[in-house]
């Protein structure tokens, strides 16, 4: 382990990236219309948007202004070289536009606010006709005729309003042809998306997931579609009739199709499937697998030297790249982090055992025993890789006990995550969202969990048996925390979120539960645009009642702390200290173990990390070195008084270390 002096010399108050945490699930890729010249490509992940200007070798975050990290659709303006315009569709966040090549993004006026935009397509003559199509989840197709400034429904004839893919003919100016793929089949528009008619692929009802035109469509009339369970279909007459072309295609679940820009001569088509990337060099007649992995998206373009460059986005494994048309591949994840990490936990003996855990919604539980330099997936026995909650026993160094919550119940490991088993039959099938563990768990066996149906349950025998709290809340429970003096005061804290039915605004609540949580009283509420509530409870809470709650862009603290924790049970006036910009969110708090002496705490926000050395009275940004400013988790080393170490995870899953010099 490095000495403190060495760390200070290396870091000097800057954040340093630790360990290989790149990759993740890539849902969409898009290349510039002038890729052979500018080498620009964008990757949409479930944890943000990334841009590369060297053909996909090196990536940088490109999401300034986006309000949703879930990127489902990207499209370049055909005149990108001059107008620098792109559109991005997000899940439950609507549509965004950039006019500076992806440096910044702005929301577009949309018919359905908060819509999930799943597909985008622009006319090849977009700069003159201004026509664009946007597919949504549940609202059908929206159409723009003014360059994407405004969008309106265009669903006449469309019987399924959940659109999975869109494509516009390369010869659109003359033929006005567009296709829409849905779970109920394929639709064709002969009039620029004003009206739609169902297209029969065969005798069955097919879930269509992707569409790809031949670049020479005006001459060859070739178009391909990929289906969820029936492989690839091809039309050679502009979509009037279709034939399955699946010889050699071992996996018939086709997520994405890409056609070579030189299809007229090289006849190359690529298919991204759940079992890898498949390639055809005879127009789809025969296929062979050329790369393993679940390929979610794929794109192909000519490189500056004339070769066919192919990029594929994989589930969990990021991007792979080929410079020879798909024959050989290499990982291309430098700077790209698309993991859905939701939390970071340190061992109570972290200064000596260097053990860390993360939980995620796409890769389950991971563990490091060298301070984050390397990681191991530890999911054996867990029924899912979607794990939103984790908690370590306060005696983890000796009992090696970890708890994990998921939609299938509560699980525990008695060997530091190597294997997992259900904690109790009583919680089988219960959706566990949050876990809080008593600091005196080794003696009192107390655990709390919050469930997906907003119940709070308590166990006093290590998780074997559970009872609901005597008082339950109607609000959504989003956070739990236990007093550091729980053995004496038996206090639980609950964070909630609700929407005011009259004003339609979000309200975050901070609740105190005395009598081991049975007697809940609301301490304060705060208007909030998100569902996050985070707690920071210093050891001085016992005797002072001082604690902190992160809500919206502020950190709340009670005014005039009482001389005893018991007196704090009354509702008091709370002070809100804005930390992040008004558009930001405080997602996690971490308090120094030596708070009584140093009054230090840290706030992780969507705009970086902030530090207070004044007990929350004032804050300063400490984000120097972070390439991704959206931070999802933060921890202070249990040995902070000596090692001054702070750890943070940014959106996408990268781990960072900061030495507070």
N, C-alpha and C positions, 0 to 999 in steps of 0.2 A: 504494500500500500504506500502511495506517495506520502511524503511528509507534508505538514501544513505549509512549511516554507516553500517547498517545491511547487505545491499547488498554487500558492499565491504568485509565485514567479511566472507560472504558466498562464494563469487565468487573469490575475490582476483586476478582479471585479467585473470580468466579462463572462458571458455564458459560453460554455464549450460543449459541442456536440459529443455525446458519448455512445459508443457501440453502434453496430449495424442494425438500424431500425427502419430501413427503407422498404419499399414495395407496397403491399396492400392491394385492395381490389380496384381495378381501373374499369370504369363503366363505359367510357366513350373516348375515342381518339379522333382528332381532326387535323388534317394537314393543310397548310396554306395553298391557295391556287398557284402560287409561284414557288412551290417548295424547292424546285431545282435551283432557285436563285437565293431565297431567303432562309431555307432550311427550318422554317417555323412550324411547330406542331404543338397542339394543346392536348392535355390529358385531363379528363374529368374523373374524379374519384368520389368515394363516399365520404371523404374527409377534405374536400377542397379541390381547387383548380390549379393546374400546373402548366407552365409554358417552357418550351425548349426552342432555342434558336440555332442549335447545331445538329438538327436531324434526330433529336430524341436521345442524345447521349447524356446531356446534363440538363436537369430540370430546376426550375425555381417557382415558388408559389406565385400565383397571379390572380388572387381573389379579392383585391381591395374594392370594397363596395358591395360585395355579394352578401346577402343575409341568410343564405343557406349553404352548408358545405356539401350537400348531396347533389352532385352534378350529373345530369342524365342526358343532356344534349348540347352539342356545340356545332356552330356553322360559321364559316368564314364568308364575308362578302366576296362575291366573284371579282370585285375590283379592289381587293384588300391592299394591293401594292400602293394604291393611291389614297383610298379613303380610310384605311387602317381599321375597318369596322368588323366586328364579330358579334354574335349573339350566343348567349348561354341560357339553357333551360335548367331550372333547379326543381328539386322535390319540395313541394309545399312552400316555395319561395317565389314562384313566378318566373318571369323572363327578364334578362338583363342584357344591356348593350354596352359595348366598348367602342370608342372611336379613336383610341390611341394604341391599338395593337395589343390590348389586354392589360395595359398598365393600371387602368381603373375601370370600374363598372357602375352603371346606373340602371335603376329599375325602369322598365318600359310600361307605359299605360296599357293595362290589360283588362279584358272584359271580366275575367274571374280572378280576383285578388287572392293571393296565397295558393294559386293553382300549382299542380305538379306538371311541369312541361317535360314531356318525354321524348319529343322528336322535333326537329327543325329542318326546313328546306327553303332555299332561296332560288328565285329565278336566275338563270344564267345571265340575264340582262337586268338584274336587280337595280343597277345604277340608273337605268332609264325608266323601267316599268314599276319599280318599287314593290314587287310582289313577293311575299313570303308566306309560308305556312308553318303553323306551330301545332303540334299534336299534344294533347293533354290526357291526363288520367281522369276520365269522368266527364269532361266538358267537350270532347270531340276535337274538331279542327278549328283553329282560329286563323283568320286570314288578314293580311295587311296589304294595302295597295299604296302606301305612302312611305316606303322605305323602312318600315318597322316602327314608326312612331306610335301608331295605334293599331289595335287588333280587334276583330269582331268574329263572332261565331259564323262558321260556314259549313253546316252539317246536313244540308238537304240531301236525303238519300242515304245518309250514313246511319246504320242501325246499331252500331256498337260505338259508344262514345269514349272508350278507353283505347287510345291510339298508341301503338308500340313503335311504329316507324313511319317515315314519310320519305318520298323521293320525287323529284321533279325532273322531267325529261331534259337531256342535254339540248334537245331541239325544241325547247319549250316555246320560243317565240313564234314558231310556225305551227306546232301541233297542240300546244296548250295542255299537254298531258301530265298528270300527276297520279301517284298511287299512295294509298294509305293502308298500313297494315294494322290489324286489330286482332284481339283474341277470338273474334267471331269470323275472321276471314280477311280477304283482300278486297279493297275498293279502288275503283279507277275514276278519275275525273277527266273529261275531255275538254273542260272549259275553265282551266286555270284554277281549279279548286272551288268553284262556285257551287257545284253539285257533284254527287258521287253515286256510283252504281256498283253493286256487288259483282265480283269477278269469280267465276267457278274455276277452282284449280283441279277438282276431281269429284268423286262421288261422296266424299266425306266433308265434314266441317273442320277446317284447318286453323290452328292458331299460327298466324303469320308474324314473325319477329323481325324480319329484315328485308330490305329491297335494295337492289343495285342495278343501275342501267349500264349498258355498254356505252363507253364514250363515243362510239360510232353509231349510236342508236338511229340517227337519221338515215343511215345506209343499211345497217344489218337488222334493225328492229329487235335487238336482243335485250331482254331484261330478266333478271333472276330474283327469286324470293326464297327466303329461308324460313322453315317452319319449326315449331316447337318439338314435334315428334315424327315428322314425315320427311325430313331432309330438305333437299333443294328442288325447286321447280324452275323450269326455264321456258320462256316464250321467245319465239323467233318472228312473231308477227305483231309486235307492239302490245302484247298482253291480251290478244283475242283468244288464244288457246295456249294451254300449258302442258308440260310433260315433266314427270319426275326424272331427275338425273342424279342417281345416287350410287352408281357403281364404284365400289371402293370406299364409300363414305361410311365408316364403321359406326359413327355416332350420328343419329338422325335429328338430334336436338341442335339446331343451327341458330346461334345467337346473333351472328353478324356475317355479312358478305362484303367482299371488296373485289372490284374488277380492276385489272391493270390499266393504266392510262394508254398503253399500247396494245390493248386487247385485239384490235384488228389484225395485228401481226403475230403477237406472242400467245394469244388465246388463253391468257392466265386469269384464273379466278381463285380467290382464297376464301375459305369458310372458317369462321371461328365457332367451335362446338364445345360442348361440355367435356369432351375427351381430347381436346387439342386443336391445333391448326391443321386444316387439310388444304391441299392445293390441287388444282386441275390445270393442265397446260393444253387441253383440247376443248376449251369452251364449256367445260362441265360434264363431258361424257365420262371421264374417269377421274377418280380422286385418290390421293395418297396422303397419309398423315406425315407432316413434316416437322411438327413440334408438339410436345406434350403439354398438359395443363388445361384447365378450364378457361377457354378464350371467350371473354365477354364482348370484345370489340376488336376490329382489325381495320387497317387502312393501308393503302399502297400508293406510292408516288415515285416519280423519277428523281434520282439524286443528281447532283451537278455533273458527275462523270457519266451519266446516262444509264446507270444500272437501276434496277427496280428495287427500291427500298420498301420493306414491309415492316410495320409496327403492329404488335398485337398486345392488347391489354388483358391481363389474366385476373382471375379471382385469387386474391390473397398474395399473388406473386409479382404484382406490378407489371412492368412492360418488358417484352422481349423484342429484339430487333434483328432484322436480316437485311444484308446488303446485296444478296444474290438472288432475289426473287423468292425467298422462302426456303432455300436449300439448307442453309446453316443459320444458326441463331445464337444470340448472346443476350444476357440480361442487360437492361438499360434503365437502371433505377437510381442513378446518382442524383441525389437531391429530391427524389420523389418519395413521399411518404403518404400512403393512403390508408393506413390502418385506423380502425375505429376504437382506439384506446379510450377508456372512460375513467380510469383511475390508476393511481400509483400508490404503493404501500411499502414502507421500510420495515425491516426486522427491528425489534427493540434493541437488538445487539448489532445494528448495522455497522457501527464503527469498526467492529472486529470481524463479523461474519460476512459483511458486504452483500447481504441478501436483500433483493428487491422483488416485488411482484407487480404485474400489471394485469388488468382485466379488460376485455374488449368485447365488442358486439360482432366481431367477425373472425376472431382467432382464439377466443377463450382465454385461458390463464397462461401467462408466461412468467418465467422465473430467471433471475440472474443471481449468481453467487460471487460475482466479481465487480460489484458496483456499477453494473450496467454495461460492461464491456462486451459481454456475450449473453445470449438469451436461449432459453430452452422452453419449448411448448410443453406444458404439463396438464394435459386434459384427460388422461386415462381414467375412465369411470364416469366422466361427465357426459350427460346425454346430448349436449349442445355446445356449440362454440360461441353462443351469444350469452355472455356472462356480464350482467350489469353491476353486480355487487360482490365485494370481497371484504374479509376482515381477518386479521391475524390475532391469535391469542396473545395476551400480554406476556405470557410465559413461552412464547414461540421458541426461543433458543433452547429450551429444555423439553417442551411437550410437542414441538414441531406441528402444532395444530393451526390449520387455516380453514376458513369457511367461505363457500362460494354460493351465491344465489343466482338462480336463473328461472326461466318460465316453468321448469319441471320440478321446482322445489329447492330445498336447501341441502347442500352437500358439504362434507368435511373431509379433510385429509389429515392424517396423523403422522405423515412422513414428509412434511414440507411441500406437498403438492404432487408427489410422485404418483399417487393413486387417490381416487375419490370414491366415497360411498355416500348414500343418502343418510342424513342425520336422523330423520324420524319419518315413520310412515304417515304421521299426522300431516306432514307438509308435502306429501307426494302430489305432484300436479299443481301445486300452489305457485303462482307467479311472484317470485321474490325480487323486489326492486331495490331495497336498501337493507343493510345490516349494521347494527351497533352492538358493541361488546363492552361489557363492564370492565373497568380497569382491574377489578378484583375477581375477574372471571375464574381464576384457578381455585378460589375458595367459595365464591357465591354462585358460580355456574350460570350467570345471568347473560342472556342474549335478547336482543329485540330485532324484529324484522318488520318491514313495511311491504305490503303486497300490492299487486296490480289492481285490486278492487278496493284499495285505500284502507285496509285494515292494518292495525298495529298489533302484533302478537309478541308475547313475552314467554321466555323459558327460564326457569331457575334451576334446571338440572342439566345444564350443558347442551340443551337442544333436544333432549329425548321427548319431552312433553311440552305442549304449548297452550297458552290461554290468551284470548283477546283482552286488551285493556278494558277496564270497566267503562271507560268513556272513549268513544270513537268519534272521529271527525268526518264531516261531510266533504271537506276539501280534499284535493289530491295531495297525498303525502309524497314529498320529493326528497326529504332528507331526515336522517336521525343522528343524534349524537348523545353521548352519555357524559354526565358530570365527571370530572377527574376525581371528585370526592364521593363517588356513588356509594361506596361502602357506608358512608355516614349520612349523606343527604338524600340518596335514592332519587336523584333527579334525572329525568330524560328530557331532551330537547327535540322538537319536531318542526320541520320546515314544510310549509304547505303552499299550494298554488290554487287559485280559483279565478273565475271570470265573473265580474259584476254583471248580472243579467240586464240591468237597466242601462249602464253606460258602455258595456262591452269591453271594459278594460281589465287587464290582468292584475290580480292582487296576490302578493306574496305575504305569508304569515309566519311569525315566529311564536312557537308555543312552548310553554314549560309544563312538564308532567311531574308533579310531586307524587309521593307514595308509589315509587317505581313505575311512574307513568299513568297511574289510574286517575289522577286528578289533574286534568289538563286546563291550563288557562292561557289565553292569547296574550302575549307580551307586546306585540306591535304588528302592524301591517304596513305594507309599502307598495305603491303602484309599480308594477313590473311588466315588461314586455316579454319575459321568458319564464321558464318553469324552474329555474335554478335557485336554490337556497343553499348556502354553504355555512358551516359553523367553524369558528375558531375559539376554543375554550382554554384559556391558560390555567396553569396550576393554581394561580391566585384566585380563581373563581371561588374557592372555598374561603370564606371570610370576607370577600369583597363583593361578590356577585358580578364581577366584571367579565364580560364575554363579548364576542363579535359575531355578526351574521352578515354574509355577503348576499346582497339582493340587488338585482338589476345592475346598475353601474356604481353602486355605493357599498360601503361597509357601515353597518349599523352598530351602535354600542349604547348601552343604557346610560342615562345621565345620572350624576350624583350617586355613584355606587354605594350600596348600603354596607354596613359594617358586618353583616353576616349574610350568608347565602340564604338563610331562611327568610330574611326580610325581603329578599329579591323576588319572592313569589308573587307579590302584588304587582299589578300592571303599572309600569313606570313610563316616563317620557324617554324616548330614544332619539339619539342624534344620528343623522345620516351624513356621512362624509363621502362626497363623490370621489371616486378613484379613477375610473376609466372615463373616456368621453361618453356623452349621453347615449350614443349608439352602441356602446360596449356592454359587456356583461362580466360581473364578478362570478367566476365559476368555482373557485376553491380558495380556501384560506389555510395558512400554516403558521402556527405560533411557536416561537422559540421556547424550548424546554426551560430556558433560564429567563423567562419573561419577567419574573419578579425583579431581576437585576437589570436586564437590557431593554425591556418594554418593546421588544421587536416582534413584528409579524409581517407576513408576506401575503399578497393577494395575486392570484392568477386570474387574468382577464382575457377577453377576446382581443385586447389591444396591447398585450404584453404583461410583464410582471411589475408589481409595485411593492415598495417596502415602506414600512413605518417604524421609526425608532422612538416614537413618542406615544406609544400605546394607542395608536389609531387616530391621534389628533391631526396628524399631517402625513402625507404620502409623497414619495418620489418614484419616478420610473426607473427601473434597472433592467432594461431590455437589450443593452448593448451586446451584440453578438448573435442574438436570435434572428435567424433568417425567416422564421415563421412566427408572427406576433400573436397568433391565437393560441393561448395556453389552456389546456384542459385539465391539468392536475399539477399539484405542487406539494412537496414534502420537505420538512426540515430534518436534518440528521438528528437522531437522538443524542448525539455527541456534539451538537451545534456549538456549545460554549467553548469547546476545544478545537473542533475541526472546521467550524464556520461553513459547513456544506449545506447547500440548498439544491434540491433536484426538482426538475419540472419536465412534463411531457407536453409537447405542442400538438396541435391538431394534425393528425396523420400518424402520430405514434413515436416521433423522435424524442430521445431522452437527452436532457441538457443538465449540466452541472455548473453551479455558481459558487464561488468562494467569497463570502462576505468579508472583504478586507477593510 
